[in-house]
Amino acid sequence: MLNRHKIYFLLLVLVLLLVFLIDYSDENFFKIFKVIIYRDGVYLFVALVTVLSVLAAYFQWQFELNFKRKSDINGLLEELKHNVNIIGDLFVIFNARDFYPFIFKEIGKMSNNKIYPNPTDSIKRREQLFKFISYSNKTVDSDLMPLRSNFIDNAISSQNIFALSNNRIFLNLGHLSYSIRRHNFYVNNFNSDPSPIPNKNEFKIIQKEYALWLHFRLHFMLADLILNTKSKYFIDKEYVKNIKKYKTT
């Protein structure tokens, strides 16, 4: 979309140059209609000012687009990173050296309108994905922290979101938003238990629901955003570098 806009603006500038800088008194088209236009210093000055104004507007527009794109990209990254950091290895554990190469490889095979693989797709898919994770044995002695989805929810309804470097990220935002809300529902129920000792069975339920509905959607989007966005747009380049290093050539 942005590339098409660039072409349109360049074509507009070219047309303006032709319109204002050609000596129309030599054109047969105008002579047919008995219209003779002579160019003088004032006319040339106005023409140049007009062209320069269009160019200035174009570069201002590009600057605003790049600023918006960078803001949206980092807004989405920060929310995904925040959620991943909260969860950590509380519910599941995995070896990043095996996990992320698999994620990157799967993303590389996807078309631009594909939904991320998830254990809920089929038994076969669940078996494939669960090879890369295992349930954590950590115990919980306090309330769980719910995940954030403000940016994700706003991005779904936004008509100007530029963080979405491809259609696939946009198509998967709804699935991720639903999974986060589902996860937070279980977390809030767990936190509302008046018992001073956390219910281990309830925690196991959250753990299984997280692995089934949220874990892969969260990490697929994180990897997809990092893999398909130019590094110059990221603020936290160190975090991006630490994830991207697992991409095998």
N, C-alpha and C positions, 0 to 999 in steps of 0.2 A: 504493500500500500504506500509506504513512504517513498519507495523508489519511483513509483508512478508519479507521485506528486513532484518529485524532483525533475522528472522529465517534462511534466506540464509547465513548470515554472521556467525551465530553460527554453522551451519552445516559445513561451510568451515573451521572454526577453528577446529572442531571435526575431520574432515577428515585429516587436516594437522597434528594434534596430532597423529592420527593413522599411517599416512604415515611415520612420522619421528621418532616415539618412539617405534615402534614394532621391535623386533629382527627378521629381515627377514631371517636369516640363519636357523630359525626353521620352516619356512613356506614351506609346500609341493608344493605350487604353483610355487615358484621360483626354487625348486629343479627339478621339471619336465622340466623346460627350462634350467637347469644347470646354474642357476644364483644364486650365493651365495653372500650376502651382509653382511658385518660385521660392527657393530656399535662401534665406539670408542669415546673418549672424544671430539675430534674435531667435529665429526659428530653430537653428541648430542648438542654441543654448537651452531652449525649452525641451528639445528632444533629448539632449543629454541628461538634463535634470530628471526627466520622466523615467528614463532608463535606469539611472542611478537610484531613484526612489524605489523602483520595482525591485532592483537588486538588494537594496537595504531591507525592504520588507521581507524578501525571500530569506535572507540570512537571519533576520530576527525570528522569523517563523521556524527556521531550522534550529536555532538556539533554544527556543521554547520547547520544541519537540524533544530535543536531546535532554534538556533539563527534566521534562516530564518523564521521559523514558527511564532516565537514571533514577529518579525518585521512586517510580513504580517498581523497577527491578529490585532495588534495595529494600523497599517496603515489603515485597513478597519474600525476599531472601531472609530478612530479619525475622519475619513471623515464622517461617519454616524452621530457621535455625533455633529460634526461641523454643519452639515446641519440641524439637529434637533434643535440645539441652535439658529441658524439664524431664523428659522421659528417660533419657540416658539409657542405662541398662536396668531400669527398674522392672520392666515387664518382660522384655526379651533381650537376649544377648546374641551377638554375631561377630564374626571375624571380618573386619572391614576389607582385608586383602582379598577375601573371597566374595564378599557381599557386593561391594560396589562395582567390581569388574563385571559381575553378572548383570547388575542393574544397567550399567552403561551399554553392555552388549544388547540387552533387550530393547533399550531405547533406540539404538542404532538400527534395529530391524523394523521399527514401527513407522507406519505412515503418519502423515500430519493430522489425520482425523481419527486416531486410534485411542481407545481407552486403556489406561495402564492395566497390566495384569494384576489380578487380586485373588487371594485364596478362595473367595466366594464364587469365582467363575465356574469352577468344576472341581471334582475330586482330583483329577489329573493335575490341574493347575496348582491346587493346594499342595499336593505332594511335591511338586517341582519347587515351589517357593519355600516351603518349610524345610527344605534341605539346608537353607542358608541361615536359619535362626533356630534358637532353642529357648525355652522358657527360663527366666531368671529365678534363682532361688532366694532372692533378697526378701527380707521381712520388712513389714511396714508398721511403724509404731506411732504414726501421726496422720493427719489429714493429707489427702493427695491434692496436688495443684492441678486445676483444670487448664486446658490448652486454650490458646488464643486463635481467633478466626476473624477478627474485625477486618483486617485488610483483605483477606480472601473473600469474605462475604460482600464487601464493597466492590471488589474487582468483578464479581459475577454480574452485578447490575450496572457497571460503568460502561459508557460508550467511548471512553477516551483512554482506556487502559493500554499502555504501551509496554508494560513488563512482559506481556505475552508474546514472546519472540516467535511463537508458532501457535497454530490453532489447537494443537494437542494440549497445551497447558490450559488454555481456556476451557476446553471440553472437560477436563478433569477437575477443574476447580469445584464444580458442584458436588462431585463424588467425595472430594476431600472435605468440603464443608460439612456434608452430611455425616461423614465418619467422625469428624471432630465433635460435632454436636452429640452424636451417639455416645462417644467416649465420655464427654463431660456429663451426660445424663447419669451414667453409671458412677462416675466419680462423685457427683453431688449426692447421690443416694448413699454412697459409702461414707461420705463425710457427715451426713445427717444422722448416722447411727449414734444414739446417745451412750452406747457402751464405751467405757474408758479403754477397753482393749479392742483394737481393730479386728473385725471379723475376717478371718483367714479365707473362709469360703467365698465371701463377697469379693475379696481381693483377687482370688483365682478366677472368678467370673470376669472381672475387669481385664485381667491379664490375657485371658483367652479371646475376649472380644476385641481387645486392642490388636492382638496378633492377626486376627481374622479380618478385621475391617479397616484398620488405620495404618498399621506399620508400613506396609508396602506402598500404599498411596502417598504417604508422607515422604518417603525416601525417593520414590520415583519422581515426584515433582521437584524435589530438591536437586536431584541429579540432572533432571531434564533442564531446569533453569540454568544450572551451572554449565552444563555441556553445550547448550545452544545459545548462550549469550556471550558477547565479546567481553573479555576481561576488563577492558577500559571502563565499562559501566559499573563495575562492582566497587564498593567502598572498602569492604572487608576482603581484600585480595588474599590475605593469608589464609582465611577460612576456605575460600574458594580453591586456593592452591592445594590445601590439605585434602580436599575431597577429589579434586581433579587428578591428583597424582596416581589414583588407582585405575585410571583409564589406561587400558592396554592398547598398544598400537597393532 
